[in-house]
Amino acid sequence: MFKGHPKGLAVLFFSNMGERFGFYTMLSVFTYYLMENFGWTEGEATNIYGVFMGGLYVLPVLGGLIAESLLGYGRTVLIGIITMTFGYLVMAVPTESEYLLWVALAIIGIGTGLFKGNIVVLVGNLYDRPEYGHLRDAAFNIYYMGINIGAFFAPYAASAAKNYFTGTMGMTTAQGYNAAFAVSALGQVFSLLAFTIFKKHYKIADVRATAKKAGEVVQSAVTPAQERQRVVALLIVFAIVIFFWMAFQQNGAALSLFAKYYTELQGGPGRGMLFDLVAVLSLVAVIGGLYFVVRGKTGTAKAIAGGVTLGAGLIAFFRYSSFPEVTVYDPELFQSFNPLFIVFLTPVVLAAFGWLNRRGKEPSSPGKIGIGMLITAVAFGLLLVASMGLPVAATLGGKPSPILVSPYWLISAYLTMTVAELFLSPMGLSFVSKVAPPRLKGLMQGLWLCATGVGNYLAGFIGKFYESWELWQFFGMLAGAMLLSALAIAIMLKRLKAATA
């Protein structure tokens, strides 16, 4: 996967993977924790979720300025990891104090602001050298896989911690969620170790530090007119993608609530396989093994792949046989599907882009963003259909709906949104890295994340509509917003493409 890429990509891949594991472990139970521990309603909890998520993505603007004017990218990222670790440890302390909750969230937000945009700049700077420039888009897709490998394991870790401490240790459900937040801190420790031990491999990308010494990373100059054109193009994209993130981040808000109150949370062994970590990993190994059986270059490689496939198949069979007739699973596990699909579909999407590129038909980065908007509209169209006839959330009184839908509706929506995300999010990171004027790279990455933050805030803000509207109306609104966003990209496409010339 890393073949042909600078070694620094692998270091930043694993550093970000650990950080995202910690973040998504927390996020998979965050809304549930707010409702359970503080007694807040769905609307109140999702609004807090939106404020928190918005802050996480606005603060990288400040983090970018600090890195560029004061500390440098690498040092700023390091301080961010340490700060986030402390924040998750505060979240792990059982408390009924709203003040302590806000303190913990503020610490995590500050740490994320220092970390998130600046590690992306380091990735982009690795590809400023001519010999790696053609691999930039692929690099951001690989980097994005690291995010989602961490995110895939996160809900299982949160669920396991919660169930162990509530079932075995006799703690309350809220305290079980606190235990999950402690696991989040462990993810940051992994990130810290990867980032510090293998520093030498990405040091050349820390432009502020290395440019003074050897000028190893060469940054092309742009004229003031070109700089203005690029900044305007970026600001247009930032304004439009706000609405994608407003829809996508329903993952931790409306979709989490839809999973808990409107979706069947039990089923036979076949369905149970989809929500069991050992079963899922064995199925992944079977698929991966079969791929290398077919594509292996030597007989030895094919034989090893065949052995892995057989062993994983046996594990999957015995796991299936061990399930009871009816398996019950936790709603937070639905959040593992998006990152799982990311890992599987990233090579497929990269191969499709490569195939189109060889034929001169690959869409531009802004074009891919527009296509991603259209695909997201399809995802919420699926949820619109699934929610027809379901009762309004405000009438449930914190209890499951008397009418429940198949989990495959939600899984299908996650699959569709994953395809959309692969068209939009890594391509957006690559677009910003490519177009941002050299002296404004940290700020522009921060503003990309700021746009994400505004969308994240809106994701929580519109939670009040989820609570009071018919569900199909709510999902229909999101589908409509995606269609309008895609239209806006189409109208501005020529101007956006000109900025990359």
ZAMARGU-4260 file (C-alpha; in steps of 0.2 Angstrom, whole numbers, plus 5000, padded with zeros to 4 digits):
<rodrens>
0) 5000/5000/5000 | 5014/5012/5004 | 5025/5006/4990 | 5033/5021/4980 | 5028/5033/4994
5) 5039/5042/5006 | 5041/5033/5023 | 5034/5048/5032 | 5017/5044/5025 | 5016/5028/5035
10) 5022/5037/5051 | 5008/5050/5049 | 4996/5036/5044 | 4998/5027/5060 | 4999/5043/5071
15) 4982/5049/5064 | 4975/5031/5065 | 4978/5031/5084 | 4971/5048/5087 | 4955/5044/5077
20) 4953/5028/5086 | 4952/5038/5102 | 4941/5051/5095 | 4928/5039/5087 | 4928/5028/5103
25) 4922/5043/5112 | 4910/5049/5098 | 4902/5032/5096 | 4894/5034/5114 | 4895/5052/5116
30) 4876/5056/5113 | 4870/5041/5123 | 4881/5047/5137 | 4874/5065/5137 | 4856/5058/5138
35) 4860/5044/5151 | 4872/5054/5163 | 4863/5071/5162 | 4846/5067/5158 | 4846/5078/5142
40) 4833/5076/5128 | 4838/5070/5111 | 4837/5088/5105 | 4848/5095/5119 | 4860/5081/5117
45) 4862/5083/5098 | 4864/5102/5100 | 4878/5099/5112 | 4885/5086/5100 | 4885/5100/5086
50) 4893/5113/5097 | 4907/5101/5102 | 4910/5095/5084 | 4909/5112/5077 | 4922/5118/5089
55) 4934/5104/5085 | 4934/5109/5067 | 4935/5128/5070 | 4950/5128/5081 | 4962/5121/5068
60) 4962/5138/5061 | 4971/5144/5076 | 4981/5129/5076 | 4987/5132/5059 | 4992/5150/5063
65) 5002/5144/5078 | 5011/5132/5068 | 5015/5144/5054 | 5020/5159/5065 | 5027/5151/5081
70) 5030/5132/5084 | 5031/5123/5067 | 5020/5109/5061 | 5028/5095/5070 | 5029/5102/5087
75) 5011/5109/5086 | 5005/5092/5082 | 5015/5084/5097 | 5007/5096/5109 | 4990/5093/5102
80) 4992/5074/5105 | 4997/5077/5123 | 4983/5089/5126 | 4970/5077/5119 | 4976/5063/5130
85) 4973/5074/5145 | 4956/5079/5139 | 4950/5061/5137 | 4956/5056/5155 | 4945/5070/5162
90) 4931/5063/5152 | 4934/5046/5160 | 4931/5053/5177 | 4912/5049/5183 | 4904/5065/5187
95) 4887/5074/5186 | 4895/5091/5184 | 4891/5099/5168 | 4906/5111/5172 | 4918/5097/5172
100) 4911/5090/5155 | 4913/5107/5147 | 4931/5108/5154 | 4935/5091/5146 | 4927/5095/5130
105) 4937/5112/5129 | 4953/5103/5132 | 4950/5090/5118 | 4945/5104/5107 | 4961/5114/5110
110) 4971/5098/5107 | 4962/5094/5091 | 4964/5111/5085 | 4983/5110/5087 | 4984/5092/5079
115) 4971/5090/5065 | 4975/5103/5052 | 4994/5103/5054 | 4996/5084/5052 | 4987/5086/5036
120) 4999/5099/5031 | 5014/5087/5034 | 5006/5074/5023 | 5004/5087/5009 | 5022/5094/5011
125) 5029/5076/5008 | 5022/5077/4990 | 5028/5095/4986 | 5044/5086/4979 | 5043/5083/4961
130) 5046/5064/4962 | 5031/5062/4973 | 5019/5075/4966 | 5009/5063/4955 | 5005/5052/4970
135) 4996/5066/4980 | 4978/5061/4978 | 4983/5042/4981 | 4992/5048/4997 | 4977/5056/5004
140) 4966/5041/5000 | 4979/5030/5009 | 4980/5043/5024 | 4961/5042/5024 | 4961/5023/5026
145) 4971/5026/5042 | 4958/5037/5049 | 4945/5024/5046 | 4954/5009/5052 | 4955/5017/5069
150) 4937/5022/5067 | 4932/5004/5063 | 4938/4997/5079 | 4932/5012/5090 | 4914/5007/5092
155) 4919/4989/5097 | 4931/4996/5110 | 4918/5007/5117 | 4905/4994/5117 | 4917/4981/5125
160) 4922/4994/5139 | 4904/4999/5143 | 4898/4981/5144 | 4913/4975/5154 | 4911/4988/5167
165) 4892/4988/5168 | 4891/4969/5167 | 4906/4962/5176 | 4910/4976/5187 | 4893/4981/5191
170) 4894/5000/5187 | 4881/5011/5180 | 4878/5013/5161 | 4885/5031/5162 | 4901/5024/5171
175) 4903/5011/5157 | 4903/5026/5145 | 4917/5034/5156 | 4927/5018/5154 | 4925/5020/5135
180) 4932/5037/5137 | 4948/5030/5146 | 4950/5019/5131 | 4951/5035/5120 | 4966/5041/5130
185) 4975/5024/5125 | 4973/5028/5107 | 4981/5045/5110 | 4996/5036/5118 | 4998/5025/5102
190) 4998/5041/5092 | 5011/5049/5103 | 5023/5034/5102 | 5021/5033/5083 | 5024/5051/5080
195) 5039/5054/5091 | 5048/5037/5088 | 5048/5039/5069 | 5050/5057/5068 | 5065/5057/5056
200) 5054/5050/5042 | 5043/5065/5041 | 5055/5079/5047 | 5058/5085/5030 | 5040/5089/5028
205) 5040/5101/5043 | 5044/5115/5031 | 5046/5129/5044 | 5060/5119/5053 | 5069/5111/5038
210) 5068/5126/5025 | 5080/5136/5036 | 5092/5122/5037 | 5093/5115/5019 | 5079/5120/5009
215) 5075/5102/5005 | 5057/5105/5002 | 5055/5117/4987 | 5039/5127/4987 | 5034/5135/4971
220) 5031/5154/4970 | 5014/5161/4965 | 5010/5178/4959 | 4998/5189/4970 | 4984/5187/4956
225) 4986/5168/4956 | 4986/5168/4975 | 4969/5178/4975 | 4962/5166/4962 | 4967/5151/4973
230) 4960/5158/4989 | 4944/5162/4981 | 4942/5145/4974 | 4946/5137/4991 | 4933/5148/5000
235) 4920/5143/4987 | 4923/5125/4990 | 4923/5128/5009 | 4906/5136/5009 | 4898/5122/4999
240) 4905/5108/5008 | 4898/5114/5025 | 4881/5106/5019 | 4889/5090/5016 | 4896/5089/5033
245) 4880/5095/5040 | 4872/5079/5032 | 4887/5067/5035 | 4889/5070/5053 | 4871/5064/5057
250) 4881/5048/5060 | 4884/5053/5078 | 4867/5062/5080 | 4851/5058/5070 | 4858/5041/5063
255) 4864/5036/5081 | 4846/5040/5087 | 4838/5031/5072 | 4849/5016/5076 | 4844/5015/5095
260) 4825/5019/5093 | 4819/5014/5076 | 4830/4999/5071 | 4829/4981/5075 | 4843/4977/5087
265) 4842/4959/5087 | 4842/4945/5074 | 4848/4928/5069 | 4866/4921/5068 | 4868/4928/5050
270) 4864/4946/5056 | 4874/4944/5072 | 4889/4941/5062 | 4889/4958/5055 | 4890/4965/5073
275) 4903/4954/5080 | 4921/4959/5079 | 4929/4942/5078 | 4916/4937/5064 | 4919/4953/5054
280) 4938/4951/5055 | 4937/4933/5049 | 4925/4938/5035 | 4938/4952/5030 | 4952/4939/5030
285) 4942/4928/5019 | 4939/4941/5006 | 4957/4947/5007 | 4964/4930/5006 | 4953/4926/4991
290) 4959/4942/4982 | 4978/4936/4985 | 4974/4919/4979 | 4968/4926/4962 | 4981/4940/4961
295) 4996/4932/4970 | 5012/4933/4959 | 5020/4917/4965 | 5014/4900/4970 | 5020/4902/4987
300) 5010/4918/4989 | 4995/4910/4983 | 4997/4895/4994 | 4999/4907/5010 | 4984/4916/5004
305) 4974/4900/5002 | 4979/4895/5020 | 4973/4911/5027 | 4957/4910/5018 | 4954/4892/5024
310) 4958/4897/5042 | 4948/4913/5042 | 4933/4903/5034 | 4934/4890/5048 | 4934/4904/5061
315) 4919/4912/5053 | 4910/4895/5053 | 4913/4891/5071 | 4909/4909/5076 | 4892/4908/5066
320) 4888/4891/5075 | 4891/4898/5092 | 4878/4912/5090 | 4861/4909/5099 | 4845/4909/5089
325) 4843/4927/5093 | 4857/4939/5095 | 4856/4956/5102 | 4868/4970/5098 | 4872/4988/5103
330) 4866/5002/5093 | 4884/5011/5093 | 4891/4996/5083 | 4882/5003/5067 | 4895/5017/5067
335) 4908/5003/5063 | 4901/5001/5045 | 4906/5017/5038 | 4925/5015/5042 | 4924/4996/5037
340) 4917/5001/5020 | 4930/5015/5018 | 4944/5002/5020 | 4936/4990/5008 | 4931/5003/4995
345) 4946/5014/4995 | 4956/5002/4984 | 4941/5000/4972 | 4939/5019/4971 | 4957/5022/4968
350) 4957/5009/4954 | 4942/5017/4946 | 4950/5034/4946 | 4966/5026/4939 | 4956/5018/4925
355) 4948/5034/4921 | 4964/5044/4922 | 4972/5032/4909 | 4958/5036/4897 | 4959/5055/4901
360) 4942/5055/4909 | 4946/5056/4927 | 4935/5070/4935 | 4944/5085/4943 | 4945/5086/4962
365) 4930/5099/4962 | 4921/5087/4950 | 4923/5073/4962 | 4917/5083/4977 | 4901/5087/4967
370) 4898/5069/4963 | 4900/5065/4981 | 4886/5077/4985 | 4875/5068/4973 | 4879/5051/4980
375) 4875/5058/4998 | 4858/5063/4992 | 4855/5045/4987 | 4860/5039/5004 | 4847/5050/5013
380) 4834/5046/5000 | 4836/5028/5006 | 4833/5034/5024 | 4818/5044/5018 | 4810/5028/5011
385) 4814/5018/5026 | 4807/5031/5038 | 4790/5032/5030 | 4776/5029/5042 | 4787/5029/5058
390) 4782/5039/5073 | 4789/5057/5077 | 4804/5055/5089 | 4796/5067/5101 | 4781/5055/5104
395) 4792/5041/5110 | 4797/5047/5127 | 4814/5039/5127 | 4807/5022/5122 | 4810/5012/5106
400) 4797/5014/5092 | 4783/5002/5091 | 4787/5000/5072 | 4805/4995/5069 | 4814/4994/5052
405) 4827/4982/5046 | 4846/4986/5050 | 4850/4984/5032 | 4842/5001/5028 | 4854/5010/5039
410) 4869/4999/5033 | 4864/5003/5015 | 4864/5021/5019 | 4881/5020/5027 | 4888/5010/5012
415) 4881/5024/5000 | 4888/5038/5011 | 4905/5029/5011 | 4906/5030/4993 | 4901/5048/4993
420) 4914/5052/5007 | 4928/5044/4996 | 4923/5056/4982 | 4923/5071/4993 | 4933/5071/5009
425) 4951/5064/5004 | 4949/5074/4987 | 4945/5090/4997 | 4961/5087/5008 | 4971/5084/4992
430) 4963/5099/4983 | 4967/5111/4998 | 4985/5104/4998 | 4987/5107/4980 | 4979/5124/4978
435) 4983/5133/4994 | 4997/5146/4992 | 5013/5140/5000 | 5013/5154/5014 | 4995/5150/5018
440) 4994/5131/5019 | 4991/5129/5037 | 4978/5142/5037 | 4969/5135/5022 | 4969/5117/5030
445) 4962/5126/5045 | 4949/5134/5035 | 4944/5118/5027 | 4942/5110/5044 | 4933/5126/5050
450) 4920/5123/5036 | 4919/5106/5042 | 4916/5112/5059 | 4902/5124/5054 | 4894/5109/5045
455) 4896/5099/5061 | 4888/5112/5072 | 4873/5113/5060 | 4872/5094/5061 | 4868/5096/5079
460) 4858/5112/5077 | 4845/5104/5065 | 4843/5090/5078 | 4828/5099/5085 | 4819/5096/5068
465) 4823/5078/5069 | 4814/5077/5086 | 4799/5086/5080 | 4797/5083/5061 | 4791/5067/5053
470) 4807/5057/5050 | 4805/5057/5031 | 4804/5075/5031 | 4820/5077/5040 | 4829/5065/5029
475) 4821/5073/5014 | 4828/5090/5019 | 4846/5083/5020 | 4844/5075/5003 | 4838/5091/4995
480) 4852/5101/5003 | 4864/5088/4995 | 4856/5091/4978 | 4857/5110/4979 | 4876/5108/4984
485) 4880/5097/4969 | 4871/5110/4958 | 4882/5124/4966 | 4898/5114/4962 | 4892/5111/4944
490) 4889/5130/4941 | 4906/5135/4949 | 4916/5120/4941 | 4925/5129/4927 | 4931/5143/4939
495) 4937/5130/4952 | 4946/5120/4939 | 4955/5135/4933 | 4963/5138/4950 | 4972/5121/4949
500) 4980/5125/4932
</rodrens>
